[in-house]
């Protein structure tokens, strides 16, 4: 019986067309309540998946309330061996009290680097250079997309952070 169950599940999935579907959330993007991007801006939208594959690490929490999303603002640039970054500001506001947060990148400055001598003959490479500053982390919420407005020159990436299951005692001094 144990050998038959996976075959039946696979056959049923193939019959229903589930095998051909990508492993992504069902699209539910309704951006009608969000303003259109201004001239020279792009609107970046992150629709978080409602169900993620289970983690194989037993130390990590399976609860989405324990997860966070890091917003990473950057630019693709040709760089040398130095450390590169640029300044900018990521801020948030609500369109209305009952609406989710909206984010905006502004005050984007020029690219800066450490300007140290590179080894002779080392070629330049294309890399994603991130905006300087602290990581910008927001709660993991699948009911609304994360909407970010940014100048057209920058790009947005995101990273999922999962908390450990175990909490530790703090030391009272």
PyMOL CGO cylinders between C-alpha atoms (Angstrom):
from pymol import cmd
from pymol.cgo import CYLINDER

trace = [
    CYLINDER, 0.00, 0.00, 0.00, 2.87, 2.41, 0.78, 0.3, 1, 1, 1, 1, 1, 1,
    CYLINDER, 2.87, 2.41, 0.78, 4.23, 2.06, -2.76, 0.3, 1, 1, 1, 1, 1, 1,
    CYLINDER, 4.23, 2.06, -2.76, 0.85, 2.65, -4.40, 0.3, 1, 1, 1, 1, 1, 1,
    CYLINDER, 0.85, 2.65, -4.40, 0.04, 5.94, -2.61, 0.3, 1, 1, 1, 1, 1, 1,
    CYLINDER, 0.04, 5.94, -2.61, 2.83, 8.05, -4.25, 0.3, 1, 1, 1, 1, 1, 1,
    CYLINDER, 2.83, 8.05, -4.25, 1.90, 6.68, -7.69, 0.3, 1, 1, 1, 1, 1, 1,
    CYLINDER, 1.90, 6.68, -7.69, -1.77, 7.56, -7.17, 0.3, 1, 1, 1, 1, 1, 1,
    CYLINDER, -1.77, 7.56, -7.17, -0.92, 11.06, -5.95, 0.3, 1, 1, 1, 1, 1, 1,
    CYLINDER, -0.92, 11.06, -5.95, 1.43, 11.63, -8.90, 0.3, 1, 1, 1, 1, 1, 1,
    CYLINDER, 1.43, 11.63, -8.90, -1.16, 10.34, -11.39, 0.3, 1, 1, 1, 1, 1, 1,
    CYLINDER, -1.16, 10.34, -11.39, -3.90, 12.49, -9.89, 0.3, 1, 1, 1, 1, 1, 1,
    CYLINDER, -3.90, 12.49, -9.89, -1.63, 15.55, -9.98, 0.3, 1, 1, 1, 1, 1, 1,
    CYLINDER, -1.63, 15.55, -9.98, -0.76, 14.94, -13.61, 0.3, 1, 1, 1, 1, 1, 1,
    CYLINDER, -0.76, 14.94, -13.61, -4.42, 14.40, -14.50, 0.3, 1, 1, 1, 1, 1, 1,
    CYLINDER, -4.42, 14.40, -14.50, -5.45, 17.64, -12.81, 0.3, 1, 1, 1, 1, 1, 1,
    CYLINDER, -5.45, 17.64, -12.81, -2.60, 19.55, -14.45, 0.3, 1, 1, 1, 1, 1, 1,
    CYLINDER, -2.60, 19.55, -14.45, -0.92, 20.33, -11.17, 0.3, 1, 1, 1, 1, 1, 1,
    CYLINDER, -0.92, 20.33, -11.17, 2.46, 19.05, -12.26, 0.3, 1, 1, 1, 1, 1, 1,
    CYLINDER, 2.46, 19.05, -12.26, 2.70, 21.72, -14.95, 0.3, 1, 1, 1, 1, 1, 1,
    CYLINDER, 2.70, 21.72, -14.95, 2.05, 24.59, -12.55, 0.3, 1, 1, 1, 1, 1, 1,
    CYLINDER, 2.05, 24.59, -12.55, 5.06, 26.53, -11.28, 0.3, 1, 1, 1, 1, 1, 1,
    CYLINDER, 5.06, 26.53, -11.28, 5.79, 26.41, -7.57, 0.3, 1, 1, 1, 1, 1, 1,
    CYLINDER, 5.79, 26.41, -7.57, 4.59, 29.97, -6.92, 0.3, 1, 1, 1, 1, 1, 1,
    CYLINDER, 4.59, 29.97, -6.92, 1.70, 31.72, -5.25, 0.3, 1, 1, 1, 1, 1, 1,
    CYLINDER, 1.70, 31.72, -5.25, -1.56, 32.15, -7.09, 0.3, 1, 1, 1, 1, 1, 1,
    CYLINDER, -1.56, 32.15, -7.09, -1.54, 35.67, -8.56, 0.3, 1, 1, 1, 1, 1, 1,
    CYLINDER, -1.54, 35.67, -8.56, -3.79, 37.98, -6.61, 0.3, 1, 1, 1, 1, 1, 1,
    CYLINDER, -3.79, 37.98, -6.61, -2.26, 41.31, -7.47, 0.3, 1, 1, 1, 1, 1, 1,
    CYLINDER, -2.26, 41.31, -7.47, -4.78, 44.09, -7.46, 0.3, 1, 1, 1, 1, 1, 1,
    CYLINDER, -4.78, 44.09, -7.46, -2.81, 47.31, -7.60, 0.3, 1, 1, 1, 1, 1, 1,
    CYLINDER, -2.81, 47.31, -7.60, -5.80, 49.53, -8.31, 0.3, 1, 1, 1, 1, 1, 1,
    CYLINDER, -5.80, 49.53, -8.31, -5.59, 51.08, -4.84, 0.3, 1, 1, 1, 1, 1, 1,
    CYLINDER, -5.59, 51.08, -4.84, -1.95, 52.06, -5.29, 0.3, 1, 1, 1, 1, 1, 1,
    CYLINDER, -1.95, 52.06, -5.29, -0.81, 55.20, -7.11, 0.3, 1, 1, 1, 1, 1, 1,
    CYLINDER, -0.81, 55.20, -7.11, 0.92, 54.86, -10.45, 0.3, 1, 1, 1, 1, 1, 1,
    CYLINDER, 0.92, 54.86, -10.45, 4.67, 55.51, -10.37, 0.3, 1, 1, 1, 1, 1, 1,
    CYLINDER, 4.67, 55.51, -10.37, 5.74, 59.08, -11.06, 0.3, 1, 1, 1, 1, 1, 1,
    CYLINDER, 5.74, 59.08, -11.06, 7.83, 59.99, -14.10, 0.3, 1, 1, 1, 1, 1, 1,
    CYLINDER, 7.83, 59.99, -14.10, 11.33, 58.55, -13.74, 0.3, 1, 1, 1, 1, 1, 1,
    CYLINDER, 11.33, 58.55, -13.74, 10.15, 55.99, -11.17, 0.3, 1, 1, 1, 1, 1, 1,
    CYLINDER, 10.15, 55.99, -11.17, 9.36, 52.30, -11.21, 0.3, 1, 1, 1, 1, 1, 1,
    CYLINDER, 9.36, 52.30, -11.21, 6.96, 50.41, -9.00, 0.3, 1, 1, 1, 1, 1, 1,
    CYLINDER, 6.96, 50.41, -9.00, 8.36, 47.17, -7.58, 0.3, 1, 1, 1, 1, 1, 1,
    CYLINDER, 8.36, 47.17, -7.58, 5.88, 44.61, -6.27, 0.3, 1, 1, 1, 1, 1, 1,
    CYLINDER, 5.88, 44.61, -6.27, 6.65, 41.59, -4.10, 0.3, 1, 1, 1, 1, 1, 1,
    CYLINDER, 6.65, 41.59, -4.10, 3.83, 39.07, -3.78, 0.3, 1, 1, 1, 1, 1, 1,
    CYLINDER, 3.83, 39.07, -3.78, 4.88, 36.70, -1.04, 0.3, 1, 1, 1, 1, 1, 1,
    CYLINDER, 4.88, 36.70, -1.04, 3.90, 33.06, -1.42, 0.3, 1, 1, 1, 1, 1, 1,
    CYLINDER, 3.90, 33.06, -1.42, 1.23, 31.93, 1.00, 0.3, 1, 1, 1, 1, 1, 1,
    CYLINDER, 1.23, 31.93, 1.00, 2.73, 28.48, 1.38, 0.3, 1, 1, 1, 1, 1, 1,
    CYLINDER, 2.73, 28.48, 1.38, 6.43, 27.78, 1.35, 0.3, 1, 1, 1, 1, 1, 1,
    CYLINDER, 6.43, 27.78, 1.35, 8.03, 24.36, 1.19, 0.3, 1, 1, 1, 1, 1, 1,
    CYLINDER, 8.03, 24.36, 1.19, 8.75, 23.04, 4.67, 0.3, 1, 1, 1, 1, 1, 1,
    CYLINDER, 8.75, 23.04, 4.67, 12.20, 23.71, 6.01, 0.3, 1, 1, 1, 1, 1, 1,
    CYLINDER, 12.20, 23.71, 6.01, 14.51, 20.79, 6.68, 0.3, 1, 1, 1, 1, 1, 1,
    CYLINDER, 14.51, 20.79, 6.68, 16.15, 22.62, 9.57, 0.3, 1, 1, 1, 1, 1, 1,
    CYLINDER, 16.15, 22.62, 9.57, 14.30, 21.75, 12.79, 0.3, 1, 1, 1, 1, 1, 1,
    CYLINDER, 14.30, 21.75, 12.79, 15.74, 24.83, 14.51, 0.3, 1, 1, 1, 1, 1, 1,
    CYLINDER, 15.74, 24.83, 14.51, 13.81, 27.24, 12.24, 0.3, 1, 1, 1, 1, 1, 1,
    CYLINDER, 13.81, 27.24, 12.24, 10.26, 28.29, 12.97, 0.3, 1, 1, 1, 1, 1, 1,
    CYLINDER, 10.26, 28.29, 12.97, 7.63, 27.11, 10.46, 0.3, 1, 1, 1, 1, 1, 1,
    CYLINDER, 7.63, 27.11, 10.46, 5.32, 29.98, 11.48, 0.3, 1, 1, 1, 1, 1, 1,
    CYLINDER, 5.32, 29.98, 11.48, 5.08, 32.94, 9.06, 0.3, 1, 1, 1, 1, 1, 1,
    CYLINDER, 5.08, 32.94, 9.06, 4.52, 35.29, 12.01, 0.3, 1, 1, 1, 1, 1, 1,
    CYLINDER, 4.52, 35.29, 12.01, 8.15, 34.59, 12.94, 0.3, 1, 1, 1, 1, 1, 1,
    CYLINDER, 8.15, 34.59, 12.94, 9.45, 35.47, 9.46, 0.3, 1, 1, 1, 1, 1, 1,
    CYLINDER, 9.45, 35.47, 9.46, 10.59, 38.81, 8.03, 0.3, 1, 1, 1, 1, 1, 1,
    CYLINDER, 10.59, 38.81, 8.03, 11.32, 40.12, 4.55, 0.3, 1, 1, 1, 1, 1, 1,
    CYLINDER, 11.32, 40.12, 4.55, 14.46, 42.16, 3.95, 0.3, 1, 1, 1, 1, 1, 1,
    CYLINDER, 14.46, 42.16, 3.95, 14.15, 44.76, 1.19, 0.3, 1, 1, 1, 1, 1, 1,
    CYLINDER, 14.15, 44.76, 1.19, 17.45, 45.16, -0.66, 0.3, 1, 1, 1, 1, 1, 1,
    CYLINDER, 17.45, 45.16, -0.66, 17.82, 48.27, -2.83, 0.3, 1, 1, 1, 1, 1, 1,
    CYLINDER, 17.82, 48.27, -2.83, 20.71, 48.26, -5.28, 0.3, 1, 1, 1, 1, 1, 1,
    CYLINDER, 20.71, 48.26, -5.28, 22.09, 49.01, -8.71, 0.3, 1, 1, 1, 1, 1, 1,
    CYLINDER, 22.09, 49.01, -8.71, 23.87, 46.88, -11.29, 0.3, 1, 1, 1, 1, 1, 1,
    CYLINDER, 23.87, 46.88, -11.29, 27.26, 48.47, -11.90, 0.3, 1, 1, 1, 1, 1, 1,
    CYLINDER, 27.26, 48.47, -11.90, 30.69, 47.68, -13.33, 0.3, 1, 1, 1, 1, 1, 1,
    CYLINDER, 30.69, 47.68, -13.33, 32.97, 47.59, -10.31, 0.3, 1, 1, 1, 1, 1, 1,
    CYLINDER, 32.97, 47.59, -10.31, 36.59, 46.90, -9.48, 0.3, 1, 1, 1, 1, 1, 1,
    CYLINDER, 36.59, 46.90, -9.48, 38.05, 45.19, -6.37, 0.3, 1, 1, 1, 1, 1, 1,
    CYLINDER, 38.05, 45.19, -6.37, 36.89, 47.96, -3.99, 0.3, 1, 1, 1, 1, 1, 1,
    CYLINDER, 36.89, 47.96, -3.99, 33.84, 48.00, -1.75, 0.3, 1, 1, 1, 1, 1, 1,
    CYLINDER, 33.84, 48.00, -1.75, 31.03, 49.97, -3.41, 0.3, 1, 1, 1, 1, 1, 1,
    CYLINDER, 31.03, 49.97, -3.41, 27.77, 51.44, -2.16, 0.3, 1, 1, 1, 1, 1, 1,
    CYLINDER, 27.77, 51.44, -2.16, 25.53, 54.44, -2.63, 0.3, 1, 1, 1, 1, 1, 1,
    CYLINDER, 25.53, 54.44, -2.63, 23.42, 56.51, -0.29, 0.3, 1, 1, 1, 1, 1, 1,
    CYLINDER, 23.42, 56.51, -0.29, 19.68, 56.68, -0.27, 0.3, 1, 1, 1, 1, 1, 1,
    CYLINDER, 19.68, 56.68, -0.27, 16.68, 56.53, 1.98, 0.3, 1, 1, 1, 1, 1, 1,
    CYLINDER, 16.68, 56.53, 1.98, 13.92, 53.93, 2.19, 0.3, 1, 1, 1, 1, 1, 1,
    CYLINDER, 13.92, 53.93, 2.19, 10.84, 55.16, 4.00, 0.3, 1, 1, 1, 1, 1, 1,
    CYLINDER, 10.84, 55.16, 4.00, 7.26, 53.98, 4.44, 0.3, 1, 1, 1, 1, 1, 1,
    CYLINDER, 7.26, 53.98, 4.44, 3.77, 55.38, 4.82, 0.3, 1, 1, 1, 1, 1, 1,
    CYLINDER, 3.77, 55.38, 4.82, 0.15, 54.22, 4.65, 0.3, 1, 1, 1, 1, 1, 1,
    CYLINDER, 0.15, 54.22, 4.65, -2.17, 55.32, 1.86, 0.3, 1, 1, 1, 1, 1, 1,
    CYLINDER, -2.17, 55.32, 1.86, -5.04, 55.10, 4.37, 0.3, 1, 1, 1, 1, 1, 1,
    CYLINDER, -5.04, 55.10, 4.37, -5.55, 53.69, 7.87, 0.3, 1, 1, 1, 1, 1, 1,
    CYLINDER, -5.55, 53.69, 7.87, -6.97, 50.42, 6.56, 0.3, 1, 1, 1, 1, 1, 1,
    CYLINDER, -6.97, 50.42, 6.56, -4.38, 50.02, 3.77, 0.3, 1, 1, 1, 1, 1, 1,
    CYLINDER, -4.38, 50.02, 3.77, -0.99, 48.26, 3.93, 0.3, 1, 1, 1, 1, 1, 1,
    CYLINDER, -0.99, 48.26, 3.93, 2.33, 50.06, 4.04, 0.3, 1, 1, 1, 1, 1, 1,
    CYLINDER, 2.33, 50.06, 4.04, 3.86, 51.51, 0.88, 0.3, 1, 1, 1, 1, 1, 1,
    CYLINDER, 3.86, 51.51, 0.88, 7.60, 52.11, 0.56, 0.3, 1, 1, 1, 1, 1, 1,
    CYLINDER, 7.60, 52.11, 0.56, 9.59, 54.74, -1.32, 0.3, 1, 1, 1, 1, 1, 1,
    CYLINDER, 9.59, 54.74, -1.32, 13.28, 54.99, -2.14, 0.3, 1, 1, 1, 1, 1, 1,
    CYLINDER, 13.28, 54.99, -2.14, 14.50, 58.57, -2.48, 0.3, 1, 1, 1, 1, 1, 1,
    CYLINDER, 14.50, 58.57, -2.48, 17.56, 60.77, -2.01, 0.3, 1, 1, 1, 1, 1, 1,
    CYLINDER, 17.56, 60.77, -2.01, 19.66, 58.33, -4.03, 0.3, 1, 1, 1, 1, 1, 1,
    CYLINDER, 19.66, 58.33, -4.03, 23.25, 59.54, -4.15, 0.3, 1, 1, 1, 1, 1, 1,
    CYLINDER, 23.25, 59.54, -4.15, 26.18, 58.74, -6.43, 0.3, 1, 1, 1, 1, 1, 1,
    CYLINDER, 26.18, 58.74, -6.43, 28.14, 55.52, -6.23, 0.3, 1, 1, 1, 1, 1, 1,
    CYLINDER, 28.14, 55.52, -6.23, 31.01, 55.61, -3.72, 0.3, 1, 1, 1, 1, 1, 1,
    CYLINDER, 31.01, 55.61, -3.72, 33.89, 53.20, -3.18, 0.3, 1, 1, 1, 1, 1, 1,
    CYLINDER, 33.89, 53.20, -3.18, 36.87, 52.64, -0.91, 0.3, 1, 1, 1, 1, 1, 1,
    CYLINDER, 36.87, 52.64, -0.91, 39.21, 53.71, -3.79, 0.3, 1, 1, 1, 1, 1, 1,
    CYLINDER, 39.21, 53.71, -3.79, 42.06, 51.40, -2.88, 0.3, 1, 1, 1, 1, 1, 1,
    CYLINDER, 42.06, 51.40, -2.88, 44.56, 50.20, -5.47, 0.3, 1, 1, 1, 1, 1, 1,
    CYLINDER, 44.56, 50.20, -5.47, 43.47, 47.00, -7.20, 0.3, 1, 1, 1, 1, 1, 1,
    CYLINDER, 43.47, 47.00, -7.20, 45.90, 44.30, -8.37, 0.3, 1, 1, 1, 1, 1, 1,
    CYLINDER, 45.90, 44.30, -8.37, 47.25, 45.05, -11.85, 0.3, 1, 1, 1, 1, 1, 1,
    CYLINDER, 47.25, 45.05, -11.85, 45.27, 43.48, -14.65, 0.3, 1, 1, 1, 1, 1, 1,
    CYLINDER, 45.27, 43.48, -14.65, 42.25, 42.62, -12.53, 0.3, 1, 1, 1, 1, 1, 1,
    CYLINDER, 42.25, 42.62, -12.53, 39.18, 43.05, -14.75, 0.3, 1, 1, 1, 1, 1, 1,
    CYLINDER, 39.18, 43.05, -14.75, 36.11, 44.98, -13.73, 0.3, 1, 1, 1, 1, 1, 1,
    CYLINDER, 36.11, 44.98, -13.73, 32.98, 42.92, -13.13, 0.3, 1, 1, 1, 1, 1, 1,
    CYLINDER, 32.98, 42.92, -13.13, 29.27, 43.57, -13.10, 0.3, 1, 1, 1, 1, 1, 1,
    CYLINDER, 29.27, 43.57, -13.10, 27.72, 43.29, -9.62, 0.3, 1, 1, 1, 1, 1, 1,
    CYLINDER, 27.72, 43.29, -9.62, 24.63, 44.25, -7.68, 0.3, 1, 1, 1, 1, 1, 1,
    CYLINDER, 24.63, 44.25, -7.68, 25.76, 47.12, -5.43, 0.3, 1, 1, 1, 1, 1, 1,
    CYLINDER, 25.76, 47.12, -5.43, 23.50, 47.65, -2.44, 0.3, 1, 1, 1, 1, 1, 1,
    CYLINDER, 23.50, 47.65, -2.44, 22.38, 50.89, -0.85, 0.3, 1, 1, 1, 1, 1, 1,
    CYLINDER, 22.38, 50.89, -0.85, 24.36, 51.73, 2.29, 0.3, 1, 1, 1, 1, 1, 1,
    CYLINDER, 24.36, 51.73, 2.29, 22.74, 51.60, 5.70, 0.3, 1, 1, 1, 1, 1, 1,
    CYLINDER, 22.74, 51.60, 5.70, 21.02, 49.17, 7.98, 0.3, 1, 1, 1, 1, 1, 1,
    CYLINDER, 21.02, 49.17, 7.98, 18.97, 46.29, 6.54, 0.3, 1, 1, 1, 1, 1, 1,
    CYLINDER, 18.97, 46.29, 6.54, 15.34, 47.26, 6.00, 0.3, 1, 1, 1, 1, 1, 1,
    CYLINDER, 15.34, 47.26, 6.00, 13.15, 44.46, 7.34, 0.3, 1, 1, 1, 1, 1, 1,
    CYLINDER, 13.15, 44.46, 7.34, 9.35, 44.23, 7.17, 0.3, 1, 1, 1, 1, 1, 1,
    CYLINDER, 9.35, 44.23, 7.17, 6.88, 41.62, 8.51, 0.3, 1, 1, 1, 1, 1, 1,
    CYLINDER, 6.88, 41.62, 8.51, 6.01, 38.63, 6.33, 0.3, 1, 1, 1, 1, 1, 1,
    CYLINDER, 6.01, 38.63, 6.33, 2.39, 39.18, 5.30, 0.3, 1, 1, 1, 1, 1, 1,
    CYLINDER, 2.39, 39.18, 5.30, 0.76, 37.33, 2.44, 0.3, 1, 1, 1, 1, 1, 1,
    CYLINDER, 0.76, 37.33, 2.44, -2.55, 39.21, 2.41, 0.3, 1, 1, 1, 1, 1, 1,
    CYLINDER, -2.55, 39.21, 2.41, -1.08, 42.30, 0.71, 0.3, 1, 1, 1, 1, 1, 1,
    CYLINDER, -1.08, 42.30, 0.71, 1.77, 42.76, -1.75, 0.3, 1, 1, 1, 1, 1, 1,
    CYLINDER, 1.77, 42.76, -1.75, 4.82, 44.75, -0.70, 0.3, 1, 1, 1, 1, 1, 1,
    CYLINDER, 4.82, 44.75, -0.70, 4.86, 47.82, -2.98, 0.3, 1, 1, 1, 1, 1, 1,
    CYLINDER, 4.86, 47.82, -2.98, 7.99, 49.92, -3.38, 0.3, 1, 1, 1, 1, 1, 1,
    CYLINDER, 7.99, 49.92, -3.38, 8.42, 53.05, -5.52, 0.3, 1, 1, 1, 1, 1, 1,
    CYLINDER, 8.42, 53.05, -5.52, 11.99, 53.78, -6.56, 0.3, 1, 1, 1, 1, 1, 1,
    CYLINDER, 11.99, 53.78, -6.56, 13.95, 55.81, -9.12, 0.3, 1, 1, 1, 1, 1, 1,
    CYLINDER, 13.95, 55.81, -9.12, 14.26, 53.96, -12.42, 0.3, 1, 1, 1, 1, 1, 1,
    CYLINDER, 14.26, 53.96, -12.42, 18.04, 53.56, -11.95, 0.3, 1, 1, 1, 1, 1, 1,
    CYLINDER, 18.04, 53.56, -11.95, 17.73, 51.30, -8.90, 0.3, 1, 1, 1, 1, 1, 1,
    CYLINDER, 17.73, 51.30, -8.90, 16.54, 47.73, -8.58, 0.3, 1, 1, 1, 1, 1, 1,
    CYLINDER, 16.54, 47.73, -8.58, 14.91, 45.88, -5.74, 0.3, 1, 1, 1, 1, 1, 1,
    CYLINDER, 14.91, 45.88, -5.74, 15.59, 42.40, -4.41, 0.3, 1, 1, 1, 1, 1, 1,
    CYLINDER, 15.59, 42.40, -4.41, 14.31, 40.69, -1.31, 0.3, 1, 1, 1, 1, 1, 1,
    CYLINDER, 14.31, 40.69, -1.31, 15.41, 38.04, 1.13, 0.3, 1, 1, 1, 1, 1, 1,
    CYLINDER, 15.41, 38.04, 1.13, 13.39, 35.91, 3.52, 0.3, 1, 1, 1, 1, 1, 1,
    CYLINDER, 13.39, 35.91, 3.52, 14.49, 35.75, 7.16, 0.3, 1, 1, 1, 1, 1, 1,
    CYLINDER, 14.49, 35.75, 7.16, 13.22, 32.92, 9.36, 0.3, 1, 1, 1, 1, 1, 1,
    CYLINDER, 13.22, 32.92, 9.36, 13.56, 32.98, 13.12, 0.3, 1, 1, 1, 1, 1, 1,
    CYLINDER, 13.56, 32.98, 13.12, 14.75, 30.10, 15.21, 0.3, 1, 1, 1, 1, 1, 1,
    CYLINDER, 14.75, 30.10, 15.21, 12.15, 28.18, 17.22, 0.3, 1, 1, 1, 1, 1, 1,
    CYLINDER, 12.15, 28.18, 17.22, 14.14, 28.49, 20.41, 0.3, 1, 1, 1, 1, 1, 1,
    CYLINDER, 14.14, 28.49, 20.41, 14.09, 31.70, 22.40, 0.3, 1, 1, 1, 1, 1, 1,
    CYLINDER, 14.09, 31.70, 22.40, 16.87, 32.38, 24.85, 0.3, 1, 1, 1, 1, 1, 1,
    CYLINDER, 16.87, 32.38, 24.85, 16.82, 34.02, 28.26, 0.3, 1, 1, 1, 1, 1, 1,
    CYLINDER, 16.82, 34.02, 28.26, 18.33, 37.48, 28.55, 0.3, 1, 1, 1, 1, 1, 1,
    CYLINDER, 18.33, 37.48, 28.55, 20.73, 38.26, 31.36, 0.3, 1, 1, 1, 1, 1, 1,
    CYLINDER, 20.73, 38.26, 31.36, 19.29, 40.68, 33.94, 0.3, 1, 1, 1, 1, 1, 1,
    CYLINDER, 19.29, 40.68, 33.94, 22.03, 42.86, 35.35, 0.3, 1, 1, 1, 1, 1, 1,
]
cmd.load_cgo(trace, "trace")
